[in-house]
Amino acid sequence: MEKVKTSVTLSNEILDWIDKEIENRKFASRSHAVEYCINKIMKLNKTI
């Protein structure tokens, strides 16, 4: 799947959580974390 670079604005609280999850090796990067979470929401709403 082709990926397109974009930007998002997130609260410090969310970024801190993402960074901790990266340290714990749950995500490889901030982009990976955001993509993972959006995919989860899409699956919950059955839009993919």
mmCIF file of the N, C-alpha and C atoms, coordinates in Angstrom:
data_MODEL
# 
_entry.id   MODEL 
# 
loop_
_atom_site.group_PDB 
_atom_site.id 
_atom_site.type_symbol 
_atom_site.label_atom_id 
_atom_site.label_alt_id 
_atom_site.label_comp_id 
_atom_site.label_asym_id 
_atom_site.label_entity_id 
_atom_site.label_seq_id 
_atom_site.pdbx_PDB_ins_code 
_atom_site.Cartn_x 
_atom_site.Cartn_y 
_atom_site.Cartn_z 
_atom_site.occupancy 
_atom_site.B_iso_or_equiv 
_atom_site.pdbx_formal_charge 
_atom_site.auth_seq_id 
_atom_site.auth_comp_id 
_atom_site.auth_asym_id 
_atom_site.auth_atom_id 
_atom_site.pdbx_PDB_model_num 
ATOM 1   N N  . MET A 1 1  ? 0.842   -1.174 0.000  1.00 0.00 ? 1  MET A N  1 
ATOM 2   C CA . MET A 1 1  ? 0.000   0.000  0.000  1.00 0.00 ? 1  MET A CA 1 
ATOM 3   C C  . MET A 1 1  ? 0.893   1.245  0.000  1.00 0.00 ? 1  MET A C  1 
ATOM 4   N N  . GLU A 1 2  ? 0.599   2.144  -0.911 1.00 0.00 ? 2  GLU A N  1 
ATOM 5   C CA . GLU A 1 2  ? 1.354   3.390  -0.984 1.00 0.00 ? 2  GLU A CA 1 
ATOM 6   C C  . GLU A 1 2  ? 0.985   4.273  0.204  1.00 0.00 ? 2  GLU A C  1 
ATOM 7   N N  . LYS A 1 3  ? 1.981   4.933  0.760  1.00 0.00 ? 3  LYS A N  1 
ATOM 8   C CA . LYS A 1 3  ? 1.733   5.844  1.878  1.00 0.00 ? 3  LYS A CA 1 
ATOM 9   C C  . LYS A 1 3  ? 2.007   7.266  1.445  1.00 0.00 ? 3  LYS A C  1 
ATOM 10  N N  . VAL A 1 4  ? 1.243   8.188  2.008  1.00 0.00 ? 4  VAL A N  1 
ATOM 11  C CA . VAL A 1 4  ? 1.362   9.607  1.701  1.00 0.00 ? 4  VAL A CA 1 
ATOM 12  C C  . VAL A 1 4  ? 1.742   10.334 2.973  1.00 0.00 ? 4  VAL A C  1 
ATOM 13  N N  . LYS A 1 5  ? 2.738   11.187 2.877  1.00 0.00 ? 5  LYS A N  1 
ATOM 14  C CA . LYS A 1 5  ? 3.166   11.949 4.041  1.00 0.00 ? 5  LYS A CA 1 
ATOM 15  C C  . LYS A 1 5  ? 2.144   13.037 4.357  1.00 0.00 ? 5  LYS A C  1 
ATOM 16  N N  . THR A 1 6  ? 1.811   13.150 5.645  1.00 0.00 ? 6  THR A N  1 
ATOM 17  C CA . THR A 1 6  ? 0.885   14.176 6.106  1.00 0.00 ? 6  THR A CA 1 
ATOM 18  C C  . THR A 1 6  ? 1.340   14.624 7.493  1.00 0.00 ? 6  THR A C  1 
ATOM 19  N N  . SER A 1 7  ? 0.648   15.552 8.072  1.00 0.00 ? 7  SER A N  1 
ATOM 20  C CA . SER A 1 7  ? 0.988   15.967 9.429  1.00 0.00 ? 7  SER A CA 1 
ATOM 21  C C  . SER A 1 7  ? -0.283  16.055 10.263 1.00 0.00 ? 7  SER A C  1 
ATOM 22  N N  . VAL A 1 8  ? -0.120  15.841 11.551 1.00 0.00 ? 8  VAL A N  1 
ATOM 23  C CA . VAL A 1 8  ? -1.239  15.958 12.494 1.00 0.00 ? 8  VAL A CA 1 
ATOM 24  C C  . VAL A 1 8  ? -0.755  16.719 13.711 1.00 0.00 ? 8  VAL A C  1 
ATOM 25  N N  . THR A 1 9  ? -1.687  17.327 14.397 1.00 0.00 ? 9  THR A N  1 
ATOM 26  C CA . THR A 1 9  ? -1.388  18.022 15.638 1.00 0.00 ? 9  THR A CA 1 
ATOM 27  C C  . THR A 1 9  ? -2.016  17.238 16.771 1.00 0.00 ? 9  THR A C  1 
ATOM 28  N N  . LEU A 1 10 ? -1.188  16.835 17.739 1.00 0.00 ? 10 LEU A N  1 
ATOM 29  C CA . LEU A 1 10 ? -1.641  16.016 18.860 1.00 0.00 ? 10 LEU A CA 1 
ATOM 30  C C  . LEU A 1 10 ? -1.260  16.676 20.175 1.00 0.00 ? 10 LEU A C  1 
ATOM 31  N N  . SER A 1 11 ? -2.004  16.357 21.216 1.00 0.00 ? 11 SER A N  1 
ATOM 32  C CA . SER A 1 11 ? -1.688  16.907 22.537 1.00 0.00 ? 11 SER A CA 1 
ATOM 33  C C  . SER A 1 11 ? -0.400  16.285 23.070 1.00 0.00 ? 11 SER A C  1 
ATOM 34  N N  . ASN A 1 12 ? 0.220   16.965 23.999 1.00 0.00 ? 12 ASN A N  1 
ATOM 35  C CA . ASN A 1 12 ? 1.426   16.432 24.640 1.00 0.00 ? 12 ASN A CA 1 
ATOM 36  C C  . ASN A 1 12 ? 1.138   15.112 25.337 1.00 0.00 ? 12 ASN A C  1 
ATOM 37  N N  . GLU A 1 13 ? -0.050  14.982 25.907 1.00 0.00 ? 13 GLU A N  1 
ATOM 38  C CA . GLU A 1 13 ? -0.423  13.757 26.596 1.00 0.00 ? 13 GLU A CA 1 
ATOM 39  C C  . GLU A 1 13 ? -0.425  12.559 25.638 1.00 0.00 ? 13 GLU A C  1 
ATOM 40  N N  . ILE A 1 14 ? -0.977  12.755 24.454 1.00 0.00 ? 14 ILE A N  1 
ATOM 41  C CA . ILE A 1 14 ? -1.011  11.676 23.466 1.00 0.00 ? 14 ILE A CA 1 
ATOM 42  C C  . ILE A 1 14 ? 0.399   11.364 22.978 1.00 0.00 ? 14 ILE A C  1 
ATOM 43  N N  . LEU A 1 15 ? 1.184   12.393 22.698 1.00 0.00 ? 15 LEU A N  1 
ATOM 44  C CA . LEU A 1 15 ? 2.553   12.161 22.243 1.00 0.00 ? 15 LEU A CA 1 
ATOM 45  C C  . LEU A 1 15 ? 3.385   11.453 23.303 1.00 0.00 ? 15 LEU A C  1 
ATOM 46  N N  . ASP A 1 16 ? 3.196   11.820 24.564 1.00 0.00 ? 16 ASP A N  1 
ATOM 47  C CA . ASP A 1 16 ? 3.916   11.133 25.648 1.00 0.00 ? 16 ASP A CA 1 
ATOM 48  C C  . ASP A 1 16 ? 3.554   9.658  25.690 1.00 0.00 ? 16 ASP A C  1 
ATOM 49  N N  . TRP A 1 17 ? 2.255   9.363  25.515 1.00 0.00 ? 17 TRP A N  1 
ATOM 50  C CA . TRP A 1 17 ? 1.809   7.967  25.520 1.00 0.00 ? 17 TRP A CA 1 
ATOM 51  C C  . TRP A 1 17 ? 2.418   7.208  24.346 1.00 0.00 ? 17 TRP A C  1 
ATOM 52  N N  . ILE A 1 18 ? 2.371   7.812  23.160 1.00 0.00 ? 18 ILE A N  1 
ATOM 53  C CA . ILE A 1 18 ? 2.947   7.169  21.978 1.00 0.00 ? 18 ILE A CA 1 
ATOM 54  C C  . ILE A 1 18 ? 4.434   6.913  22.180 1.00 0.00 ? 18 ILE A C  1 
ATOM 55  N N  . ASP A 1 19 ? 5.144   7.916  22.668 1.00 0.00 ? 19 ASP A N  1 
ATOM 56  C CA . ASP A 1 19 ? 6.587   7.762  22.869 1.00 0.00 ? 19 ASP A CA 1 
ATOM 57  C C  . ASP A 1 19 ? 6.908   6.655  23.872 1.00 0.00 ? 19 ASP A C  1 
ATOM 58  N N  . LYS A 1 20 ? 6.109   6.532  24.920 1.00 0.00 ? 20 LYS A N  1 
ATOM 59  C CA . LYS A 1 20 ? 6.311   5.437  25.886 1.00 0.00 ? 20 LYS A CA 1 
ATOM 60  C C  . LYS A 1 20 ? 6.058   4.085  25.235 1.00 0.00 ? 20 LYS A C  1 
ATOM 61  N N  . GLU A 1 21 ? 5.036   4.009  24.389 1.00 0.00 ? 21 GLU A N  1 
ATOM 62  C CA . GLU A 1 21 ? 4.744   2.757  23.695 1.00 0.00 ? 21 GLU A CA 1 
ATOM 63  C C  . GLU A 1 21 ? 5.857   2.406  22.705 1.00 0.00 ? 21 GLU A C  1 
ATOM 64  N N  . ILE A 1 22 ? 6.471   3.415  22.108 1.00 0.00 ? 22 ILE A N  1 
ATOM 65  C CA . ILE A 1 22 ? 7.620   3.180  21.228 1.00 0.00 ? 22 ILE A CA 1 
ATOM 66  C C  . ILE A 1 22 ? 8.789   2.629  22.045 1.00 0.00 ? 22 ILE A C  1 
ATOM 67  N N  . GLU A 1 23 ? 9.039   3.217  23.210 1.00 0.00 ? 23 GLU A N  1 
ATOM 68  C CA . GLU A 1 23 ? 10.101  2.726  24.096 1.00 0.00 ? 23 GLU A CA 1 
ATOM 69  C C  . GLU A 1 23 ? 9.848   1.280  24.509 1.00 0.00 ? 23 GLU A C  1 
ATOM 70  N N  . ASN A 1 24 ? 8.568   0.932  24.707 1.00 0.00 ? 24 ASN A N  1 
ATOM 71  C CA . ASN A 1 24 ? 8.191   -0.431 25.084 1.00 0.00 ? 24 ASN A CA 1 
ATOM 72  C C  . ASN A 1 24 ? 8.096   -1.366 23.881 1.00 0.00 ? 24 ASN A C  1 
ATOM 73  N N  . ARG A 1 25 ? 8.456   -0.845 22.706 1.00 0.00 ? 25 ARG A N  1 
ATOM 74  C CA . ARG A 1 25 ? 8.493   -1.611 21.459 1.00 0.00 ? 25 ARG A CA 1 
ATOM 75  C C  . ARG A 1 25 ? 7.122   -2.064 20.949 1.00 0.00 ? 25 ARG A C  1 
ATOM 76  N N  . LYS A 1 26 ? 6.054   -1.383 21.369 1.00 0.00 ? 26 LYS A N  1 
ATOM 77  C CA . LYS A 1 26 ? 4.729   -1.700 20.802 1.00 0.00 ? 26 LYS A CA 1 
ATOM 78  C C  . LYS A 1 26 ? 4.613   -1.124 19.396 1.00 0.00 ? 26 LYS A C  1 
ATOM 79  N N  . PHE A 1 27 ? 5.179   0.068  19.205 1.00 0.00 ? 27 PHE A N  1 
ATOM 80  C CA . PHE A 1 27 ? 5.167   0.723  17.904 1.00 0.00 ? 27 PHE A CA 1 
ATOM 81  C C  . PHE A 1 27 ? 6.597   1.031  17.480 1.00 0.00 ? 27 PHE A C  1 
ATOM 82  N N  . ALA A 1 28 ? 6.796   1.052  16.161 1.00 0.00 ? 28 ALA A N  1 
ATOM 83  C CA . ALA A 1 28 ? 8.122   1.354  15.629 1.00 0.00 ? 28 ALA A CA 1 
ATOM 84  C C  . ALA A 1 28 ? 8.375   2.859  15.543 1.00 0.00 ? 28 ALA A C  1 
ATOM 85  N N  . SER A 1 29 ? 7.281   3.621  15.417 1.00 0.00 ? 29 SER A N  1 
ATOM 86  C CA . SER A 1 29 ? 7.418   5.067  15.240 1.00 0.00 ? 29 SER A CA 1 
ATOM 87  C C  . SER A 1 29 ? 6.093   5.742  15.583 1.00 0.00 ? 29 SER A C  1 
ATOM 88  N N  . ARG A 1 30 ? 6.108   7.053  15.610 1.00 0.00 ? 30 ARG A N  1 
ATOM 89  C CA . ARG A 1 30 ? 4.864   7.792  15.825 1.00 0.00 ? 30 ARG A CA 1 
ATOM 90  C C  . ARG A 1 30 ? 3.882   7.532  14.686 1.00 0.00 ? 30 ARG A C  1 
ATOM 91  N N  . SER A 1 31 ? 4.386   7.484  13.477 1.00 0.00 ? 31 SER A N  1 
ATOM 92  C CA . SER A 1 31 ? 3.516   7.195  12.330 1.00 0.00 ? 31 SER A CA 1 
ATOM 93  C C  . SER A 1 31 ? 2.864   5.829  12.471 1.00 0.00 ? 31 SER A C  1 
ATOM 94  N N  . HIS A 1 32 ? 3.636   4.857  12.880 1.00 0.00 ? 32 HIS A N  1 
ATOM 95  C CA . HIS A 1 32 ? 3.106   3.507  13.075 1.00 0.00 ? 32 HIS A CA 1 
ATOM 96  C C  . HIS A 1 32 ? 2.000   3.532  14.129 1.00 0.00 ? 32 HIS A C  1 
ATOM 97  N N  . ALA A 1 33 ? 2.199   4.244  15.213 1.00 0.00 ? 33 ALA A N  1 
ATOM 98  C CA . ALA A 1 33 ? 1.195   4.318  16.283 1.00 0.00 ? 33 ALA A CA 1 
ATOM 99  C C  . ALA A 1 33 ? -0.098  4.948  15.781 1.00 0.00 ? 33 ALA A C  1 
ATOM 100 N N  . VAL A 1 34 ? 0.008   6.049  15.069 1.00 0.00 ? 34 VAL A N  1 
ATOM 101 C CA . VAL A 1 34 ? -1.188  6.736  14.568 1.00 0.00 ? 34 VAL A CA 1 
ATOM 102 C C  . VAL A 1 34 ? -1.921  5.843  13.566 1.00 0.00 ? 34 VAL A C  1 
ATOM 103 N N  . GLU A 1 35 ? -1.184  5.226  12.654 1.00 0.00 ? 35 GLU A N  1 
ATOM 104 C CA . GLU A 1 35 ? -1.804  4.358  11.657 1.00 0.00 ? 35 GLU A CA 1 
ATOM 105 C C  . GLU A 1 35 ? -2.485  3.157  12.320 1.00 0.00 ? 35 GLU A C  1 
ATOM 106 N N  . TYR A 1 36 ? -1.837  2.569  13.297 1.00 0.00 ? 36 TYR A N  1 
ATOM 107 C CA . TYR A 1 36 ? -2.401  1.425  14.025 1.00 0.00 ? 36 TYR A CA 1 
ATOM 108 C C  . TYR A 1 36 ? -3.725  1.812  14.697 1.00 0.00 ? 36 TYR A C  1 
ATOM 109 N N  . CYS A 1 37 ? -3.724  2.935  15.398 1.00 0.00 ? 37 CYS A N  1 
ATOM 110 C CA . CYS A 1 37 ? -4.931  3.360  16.114 1.00 0.00 ? 37 CYS A CA 1 
ATOM 111 C C  . CYS A 1 37 ? -6.073  3.696  15.156 1.00 0.00 ? 37 CYS A C  1 
ATOM 112 N N  . ILE A 1 38 ? -5.770  4.350  14.066 1.00 0.00 ? 38 ILE A N  1 
ATOM 113 C CA . ILE A 1 38 ? -6.817  4.669  13.089 1.00 0.00 ? 38 ILE A CA 1 
ATOM 114 C C  . ILE A 1 38 ? -7.374  3.398  12.469 1.00 0.00 ? 38 ILE A C  1 
ATOM 115 N N  . ASN A 1 39 ? -6.509  2.447  12.160 1.00 0.00 ? 39 ASN A N  1 
ATOM 116 C CA . ASN A 1 39 ? -6.987  1.169  11.613 1.00 0.00 ? 39 ASN A CA 1 
ATOM 117 C C  . ASN A 1 39 ? -7.902  0.456  12.594 1.00 0.00 ? 39 ASN A C  1 
ATOM 118 N N  . LYS A 1 40 ? -7.574  0.498  13.890 1.00 0.00 ? 40 LYS A N  1 
ATOM 119 C CA . LYS A 1 40 ? -8.432  -0.126 14.904 1.00 0.00 ? 40 LYS A CA 1 
ATOM 120 C C  . LYS A 1 40 ? -9.817  0.513  14.920 1.00 0.00 ? 40 LYS A C  1 
ATOM 121 N N  . ILE A 1 41 ? -9.879  1.835  14.869 1.00 0.00 ? 41 ILE A N  1 
ATOM 122 C CA . ILE A 1 41 ? -11.152 2.545  14.862 1.00 0.00 ? 41 ILE A CA 1 
ATOM 123 C C  . ILE A 1 41 ? -11.945 2.216  13.603 1.00 0.00 ? 41 ILE A C  1 
ATOM 124 N N  . MET A 1 42 ? -11.257 2.165  12.478 1.00 0.00 ? 42 MET A N  1 
ATOM 125 C CA . MET A 1 42 ? -11.935 1.837  11.215 1.00 0.00 ? 42 MET A CA 1 
ATOM 126 C C  . MET A 1 42 ? -12.531 0.431  11.285 1.00 0.00 ? 42 MET A C  1 
ATOM 127 N N  . LYS A 1 43 ? -11.804 -0.513 11.846 1.00 0.00 ? 43 LYS A N  1 
ATOM 128 C CA . LYS A 1 43 ? -12.319 -1.881 11.980 1.00 0.00 ? 43 LYS A CA 1 
ATOM 129 C C  . LYS A 1 43 ? -13.502 -1.940 12.934 1.00 0.00 ? 43 LYS A C  1 
ATOM 130 N N  . LEU A 1 44 ? -13.443 -1.186 14.012 1.00 0.00 ? 44 LEU A N  1 
ATOM 131 C CA . LEU A 1 44 ? -14.567 -1.140 14.954 1.00 0.00 ? 44 LEU A CA 1 
ATOM 132 C C  . LEU A 1 44 ? -15.823 -0.601 14.288 1.00 0.00 ? 44 LEU A C  1 
ATOM 133 N N  . ASN A 1 45 ? -15.631 0.367  13.407 1.00 0.00 ? 45 ASN A N  1 
ATOM 134 C CA . ASN A 1 45 ? -16.761 0.966  12.700 1.00 0.00 ? 45 ASN A CA 1 
ATOM 135 C C  . ASN A 1 45 ? -17.051 0.250  11.391 1.00 0.00 ? 45 ASN A C  1 
ATOM 136 N N  . LYS A 1 46 ? -16.290 -0.782 11.095 1.00 0.00 ? 46 LYS A N  1 
ATOM 137 C CA . LYS A 1 46 ? -16.466 -1.607 9.886  1.00 0.00 ? 46 LYS A CA 1 
ATOM 138 C C  . LYS A 1 46 ? -16.486 -0.775 8.616  1.00 0.00 ? 46 LYS A C  1 
ATOM 139 N N  . THR A 1 47 ? -15.546 0.150  8.527  1.00 0.00 ? 47 THR A N  1 
ATOM 140 C CA . THR A 1 47 ? -15.478 0.979  7.337  1.00 0.00 ? 47 THR A CA 1 
ATOM 141 C C  . THR A 1 47 ? -14.357 0.531  6.406  1.00 0.00 ? 47 THR A C  1 
ATOM 142 N N  . ILE A 1 48 ? -13.668 -0.554 6.770  1.00 0.00 ? 48 ILE A N  1 
ATOM 143 C CA . ILE A 1 48 ? -12.644 -1.080 5.839  1.00 0.00 ? 48 ILE A CA 1 
ATOM 144 C C  . ILE A 1 48 ? -12.910 -2.539 5.598  1.00 0.00 ? 48 ILE A C  1 
# 
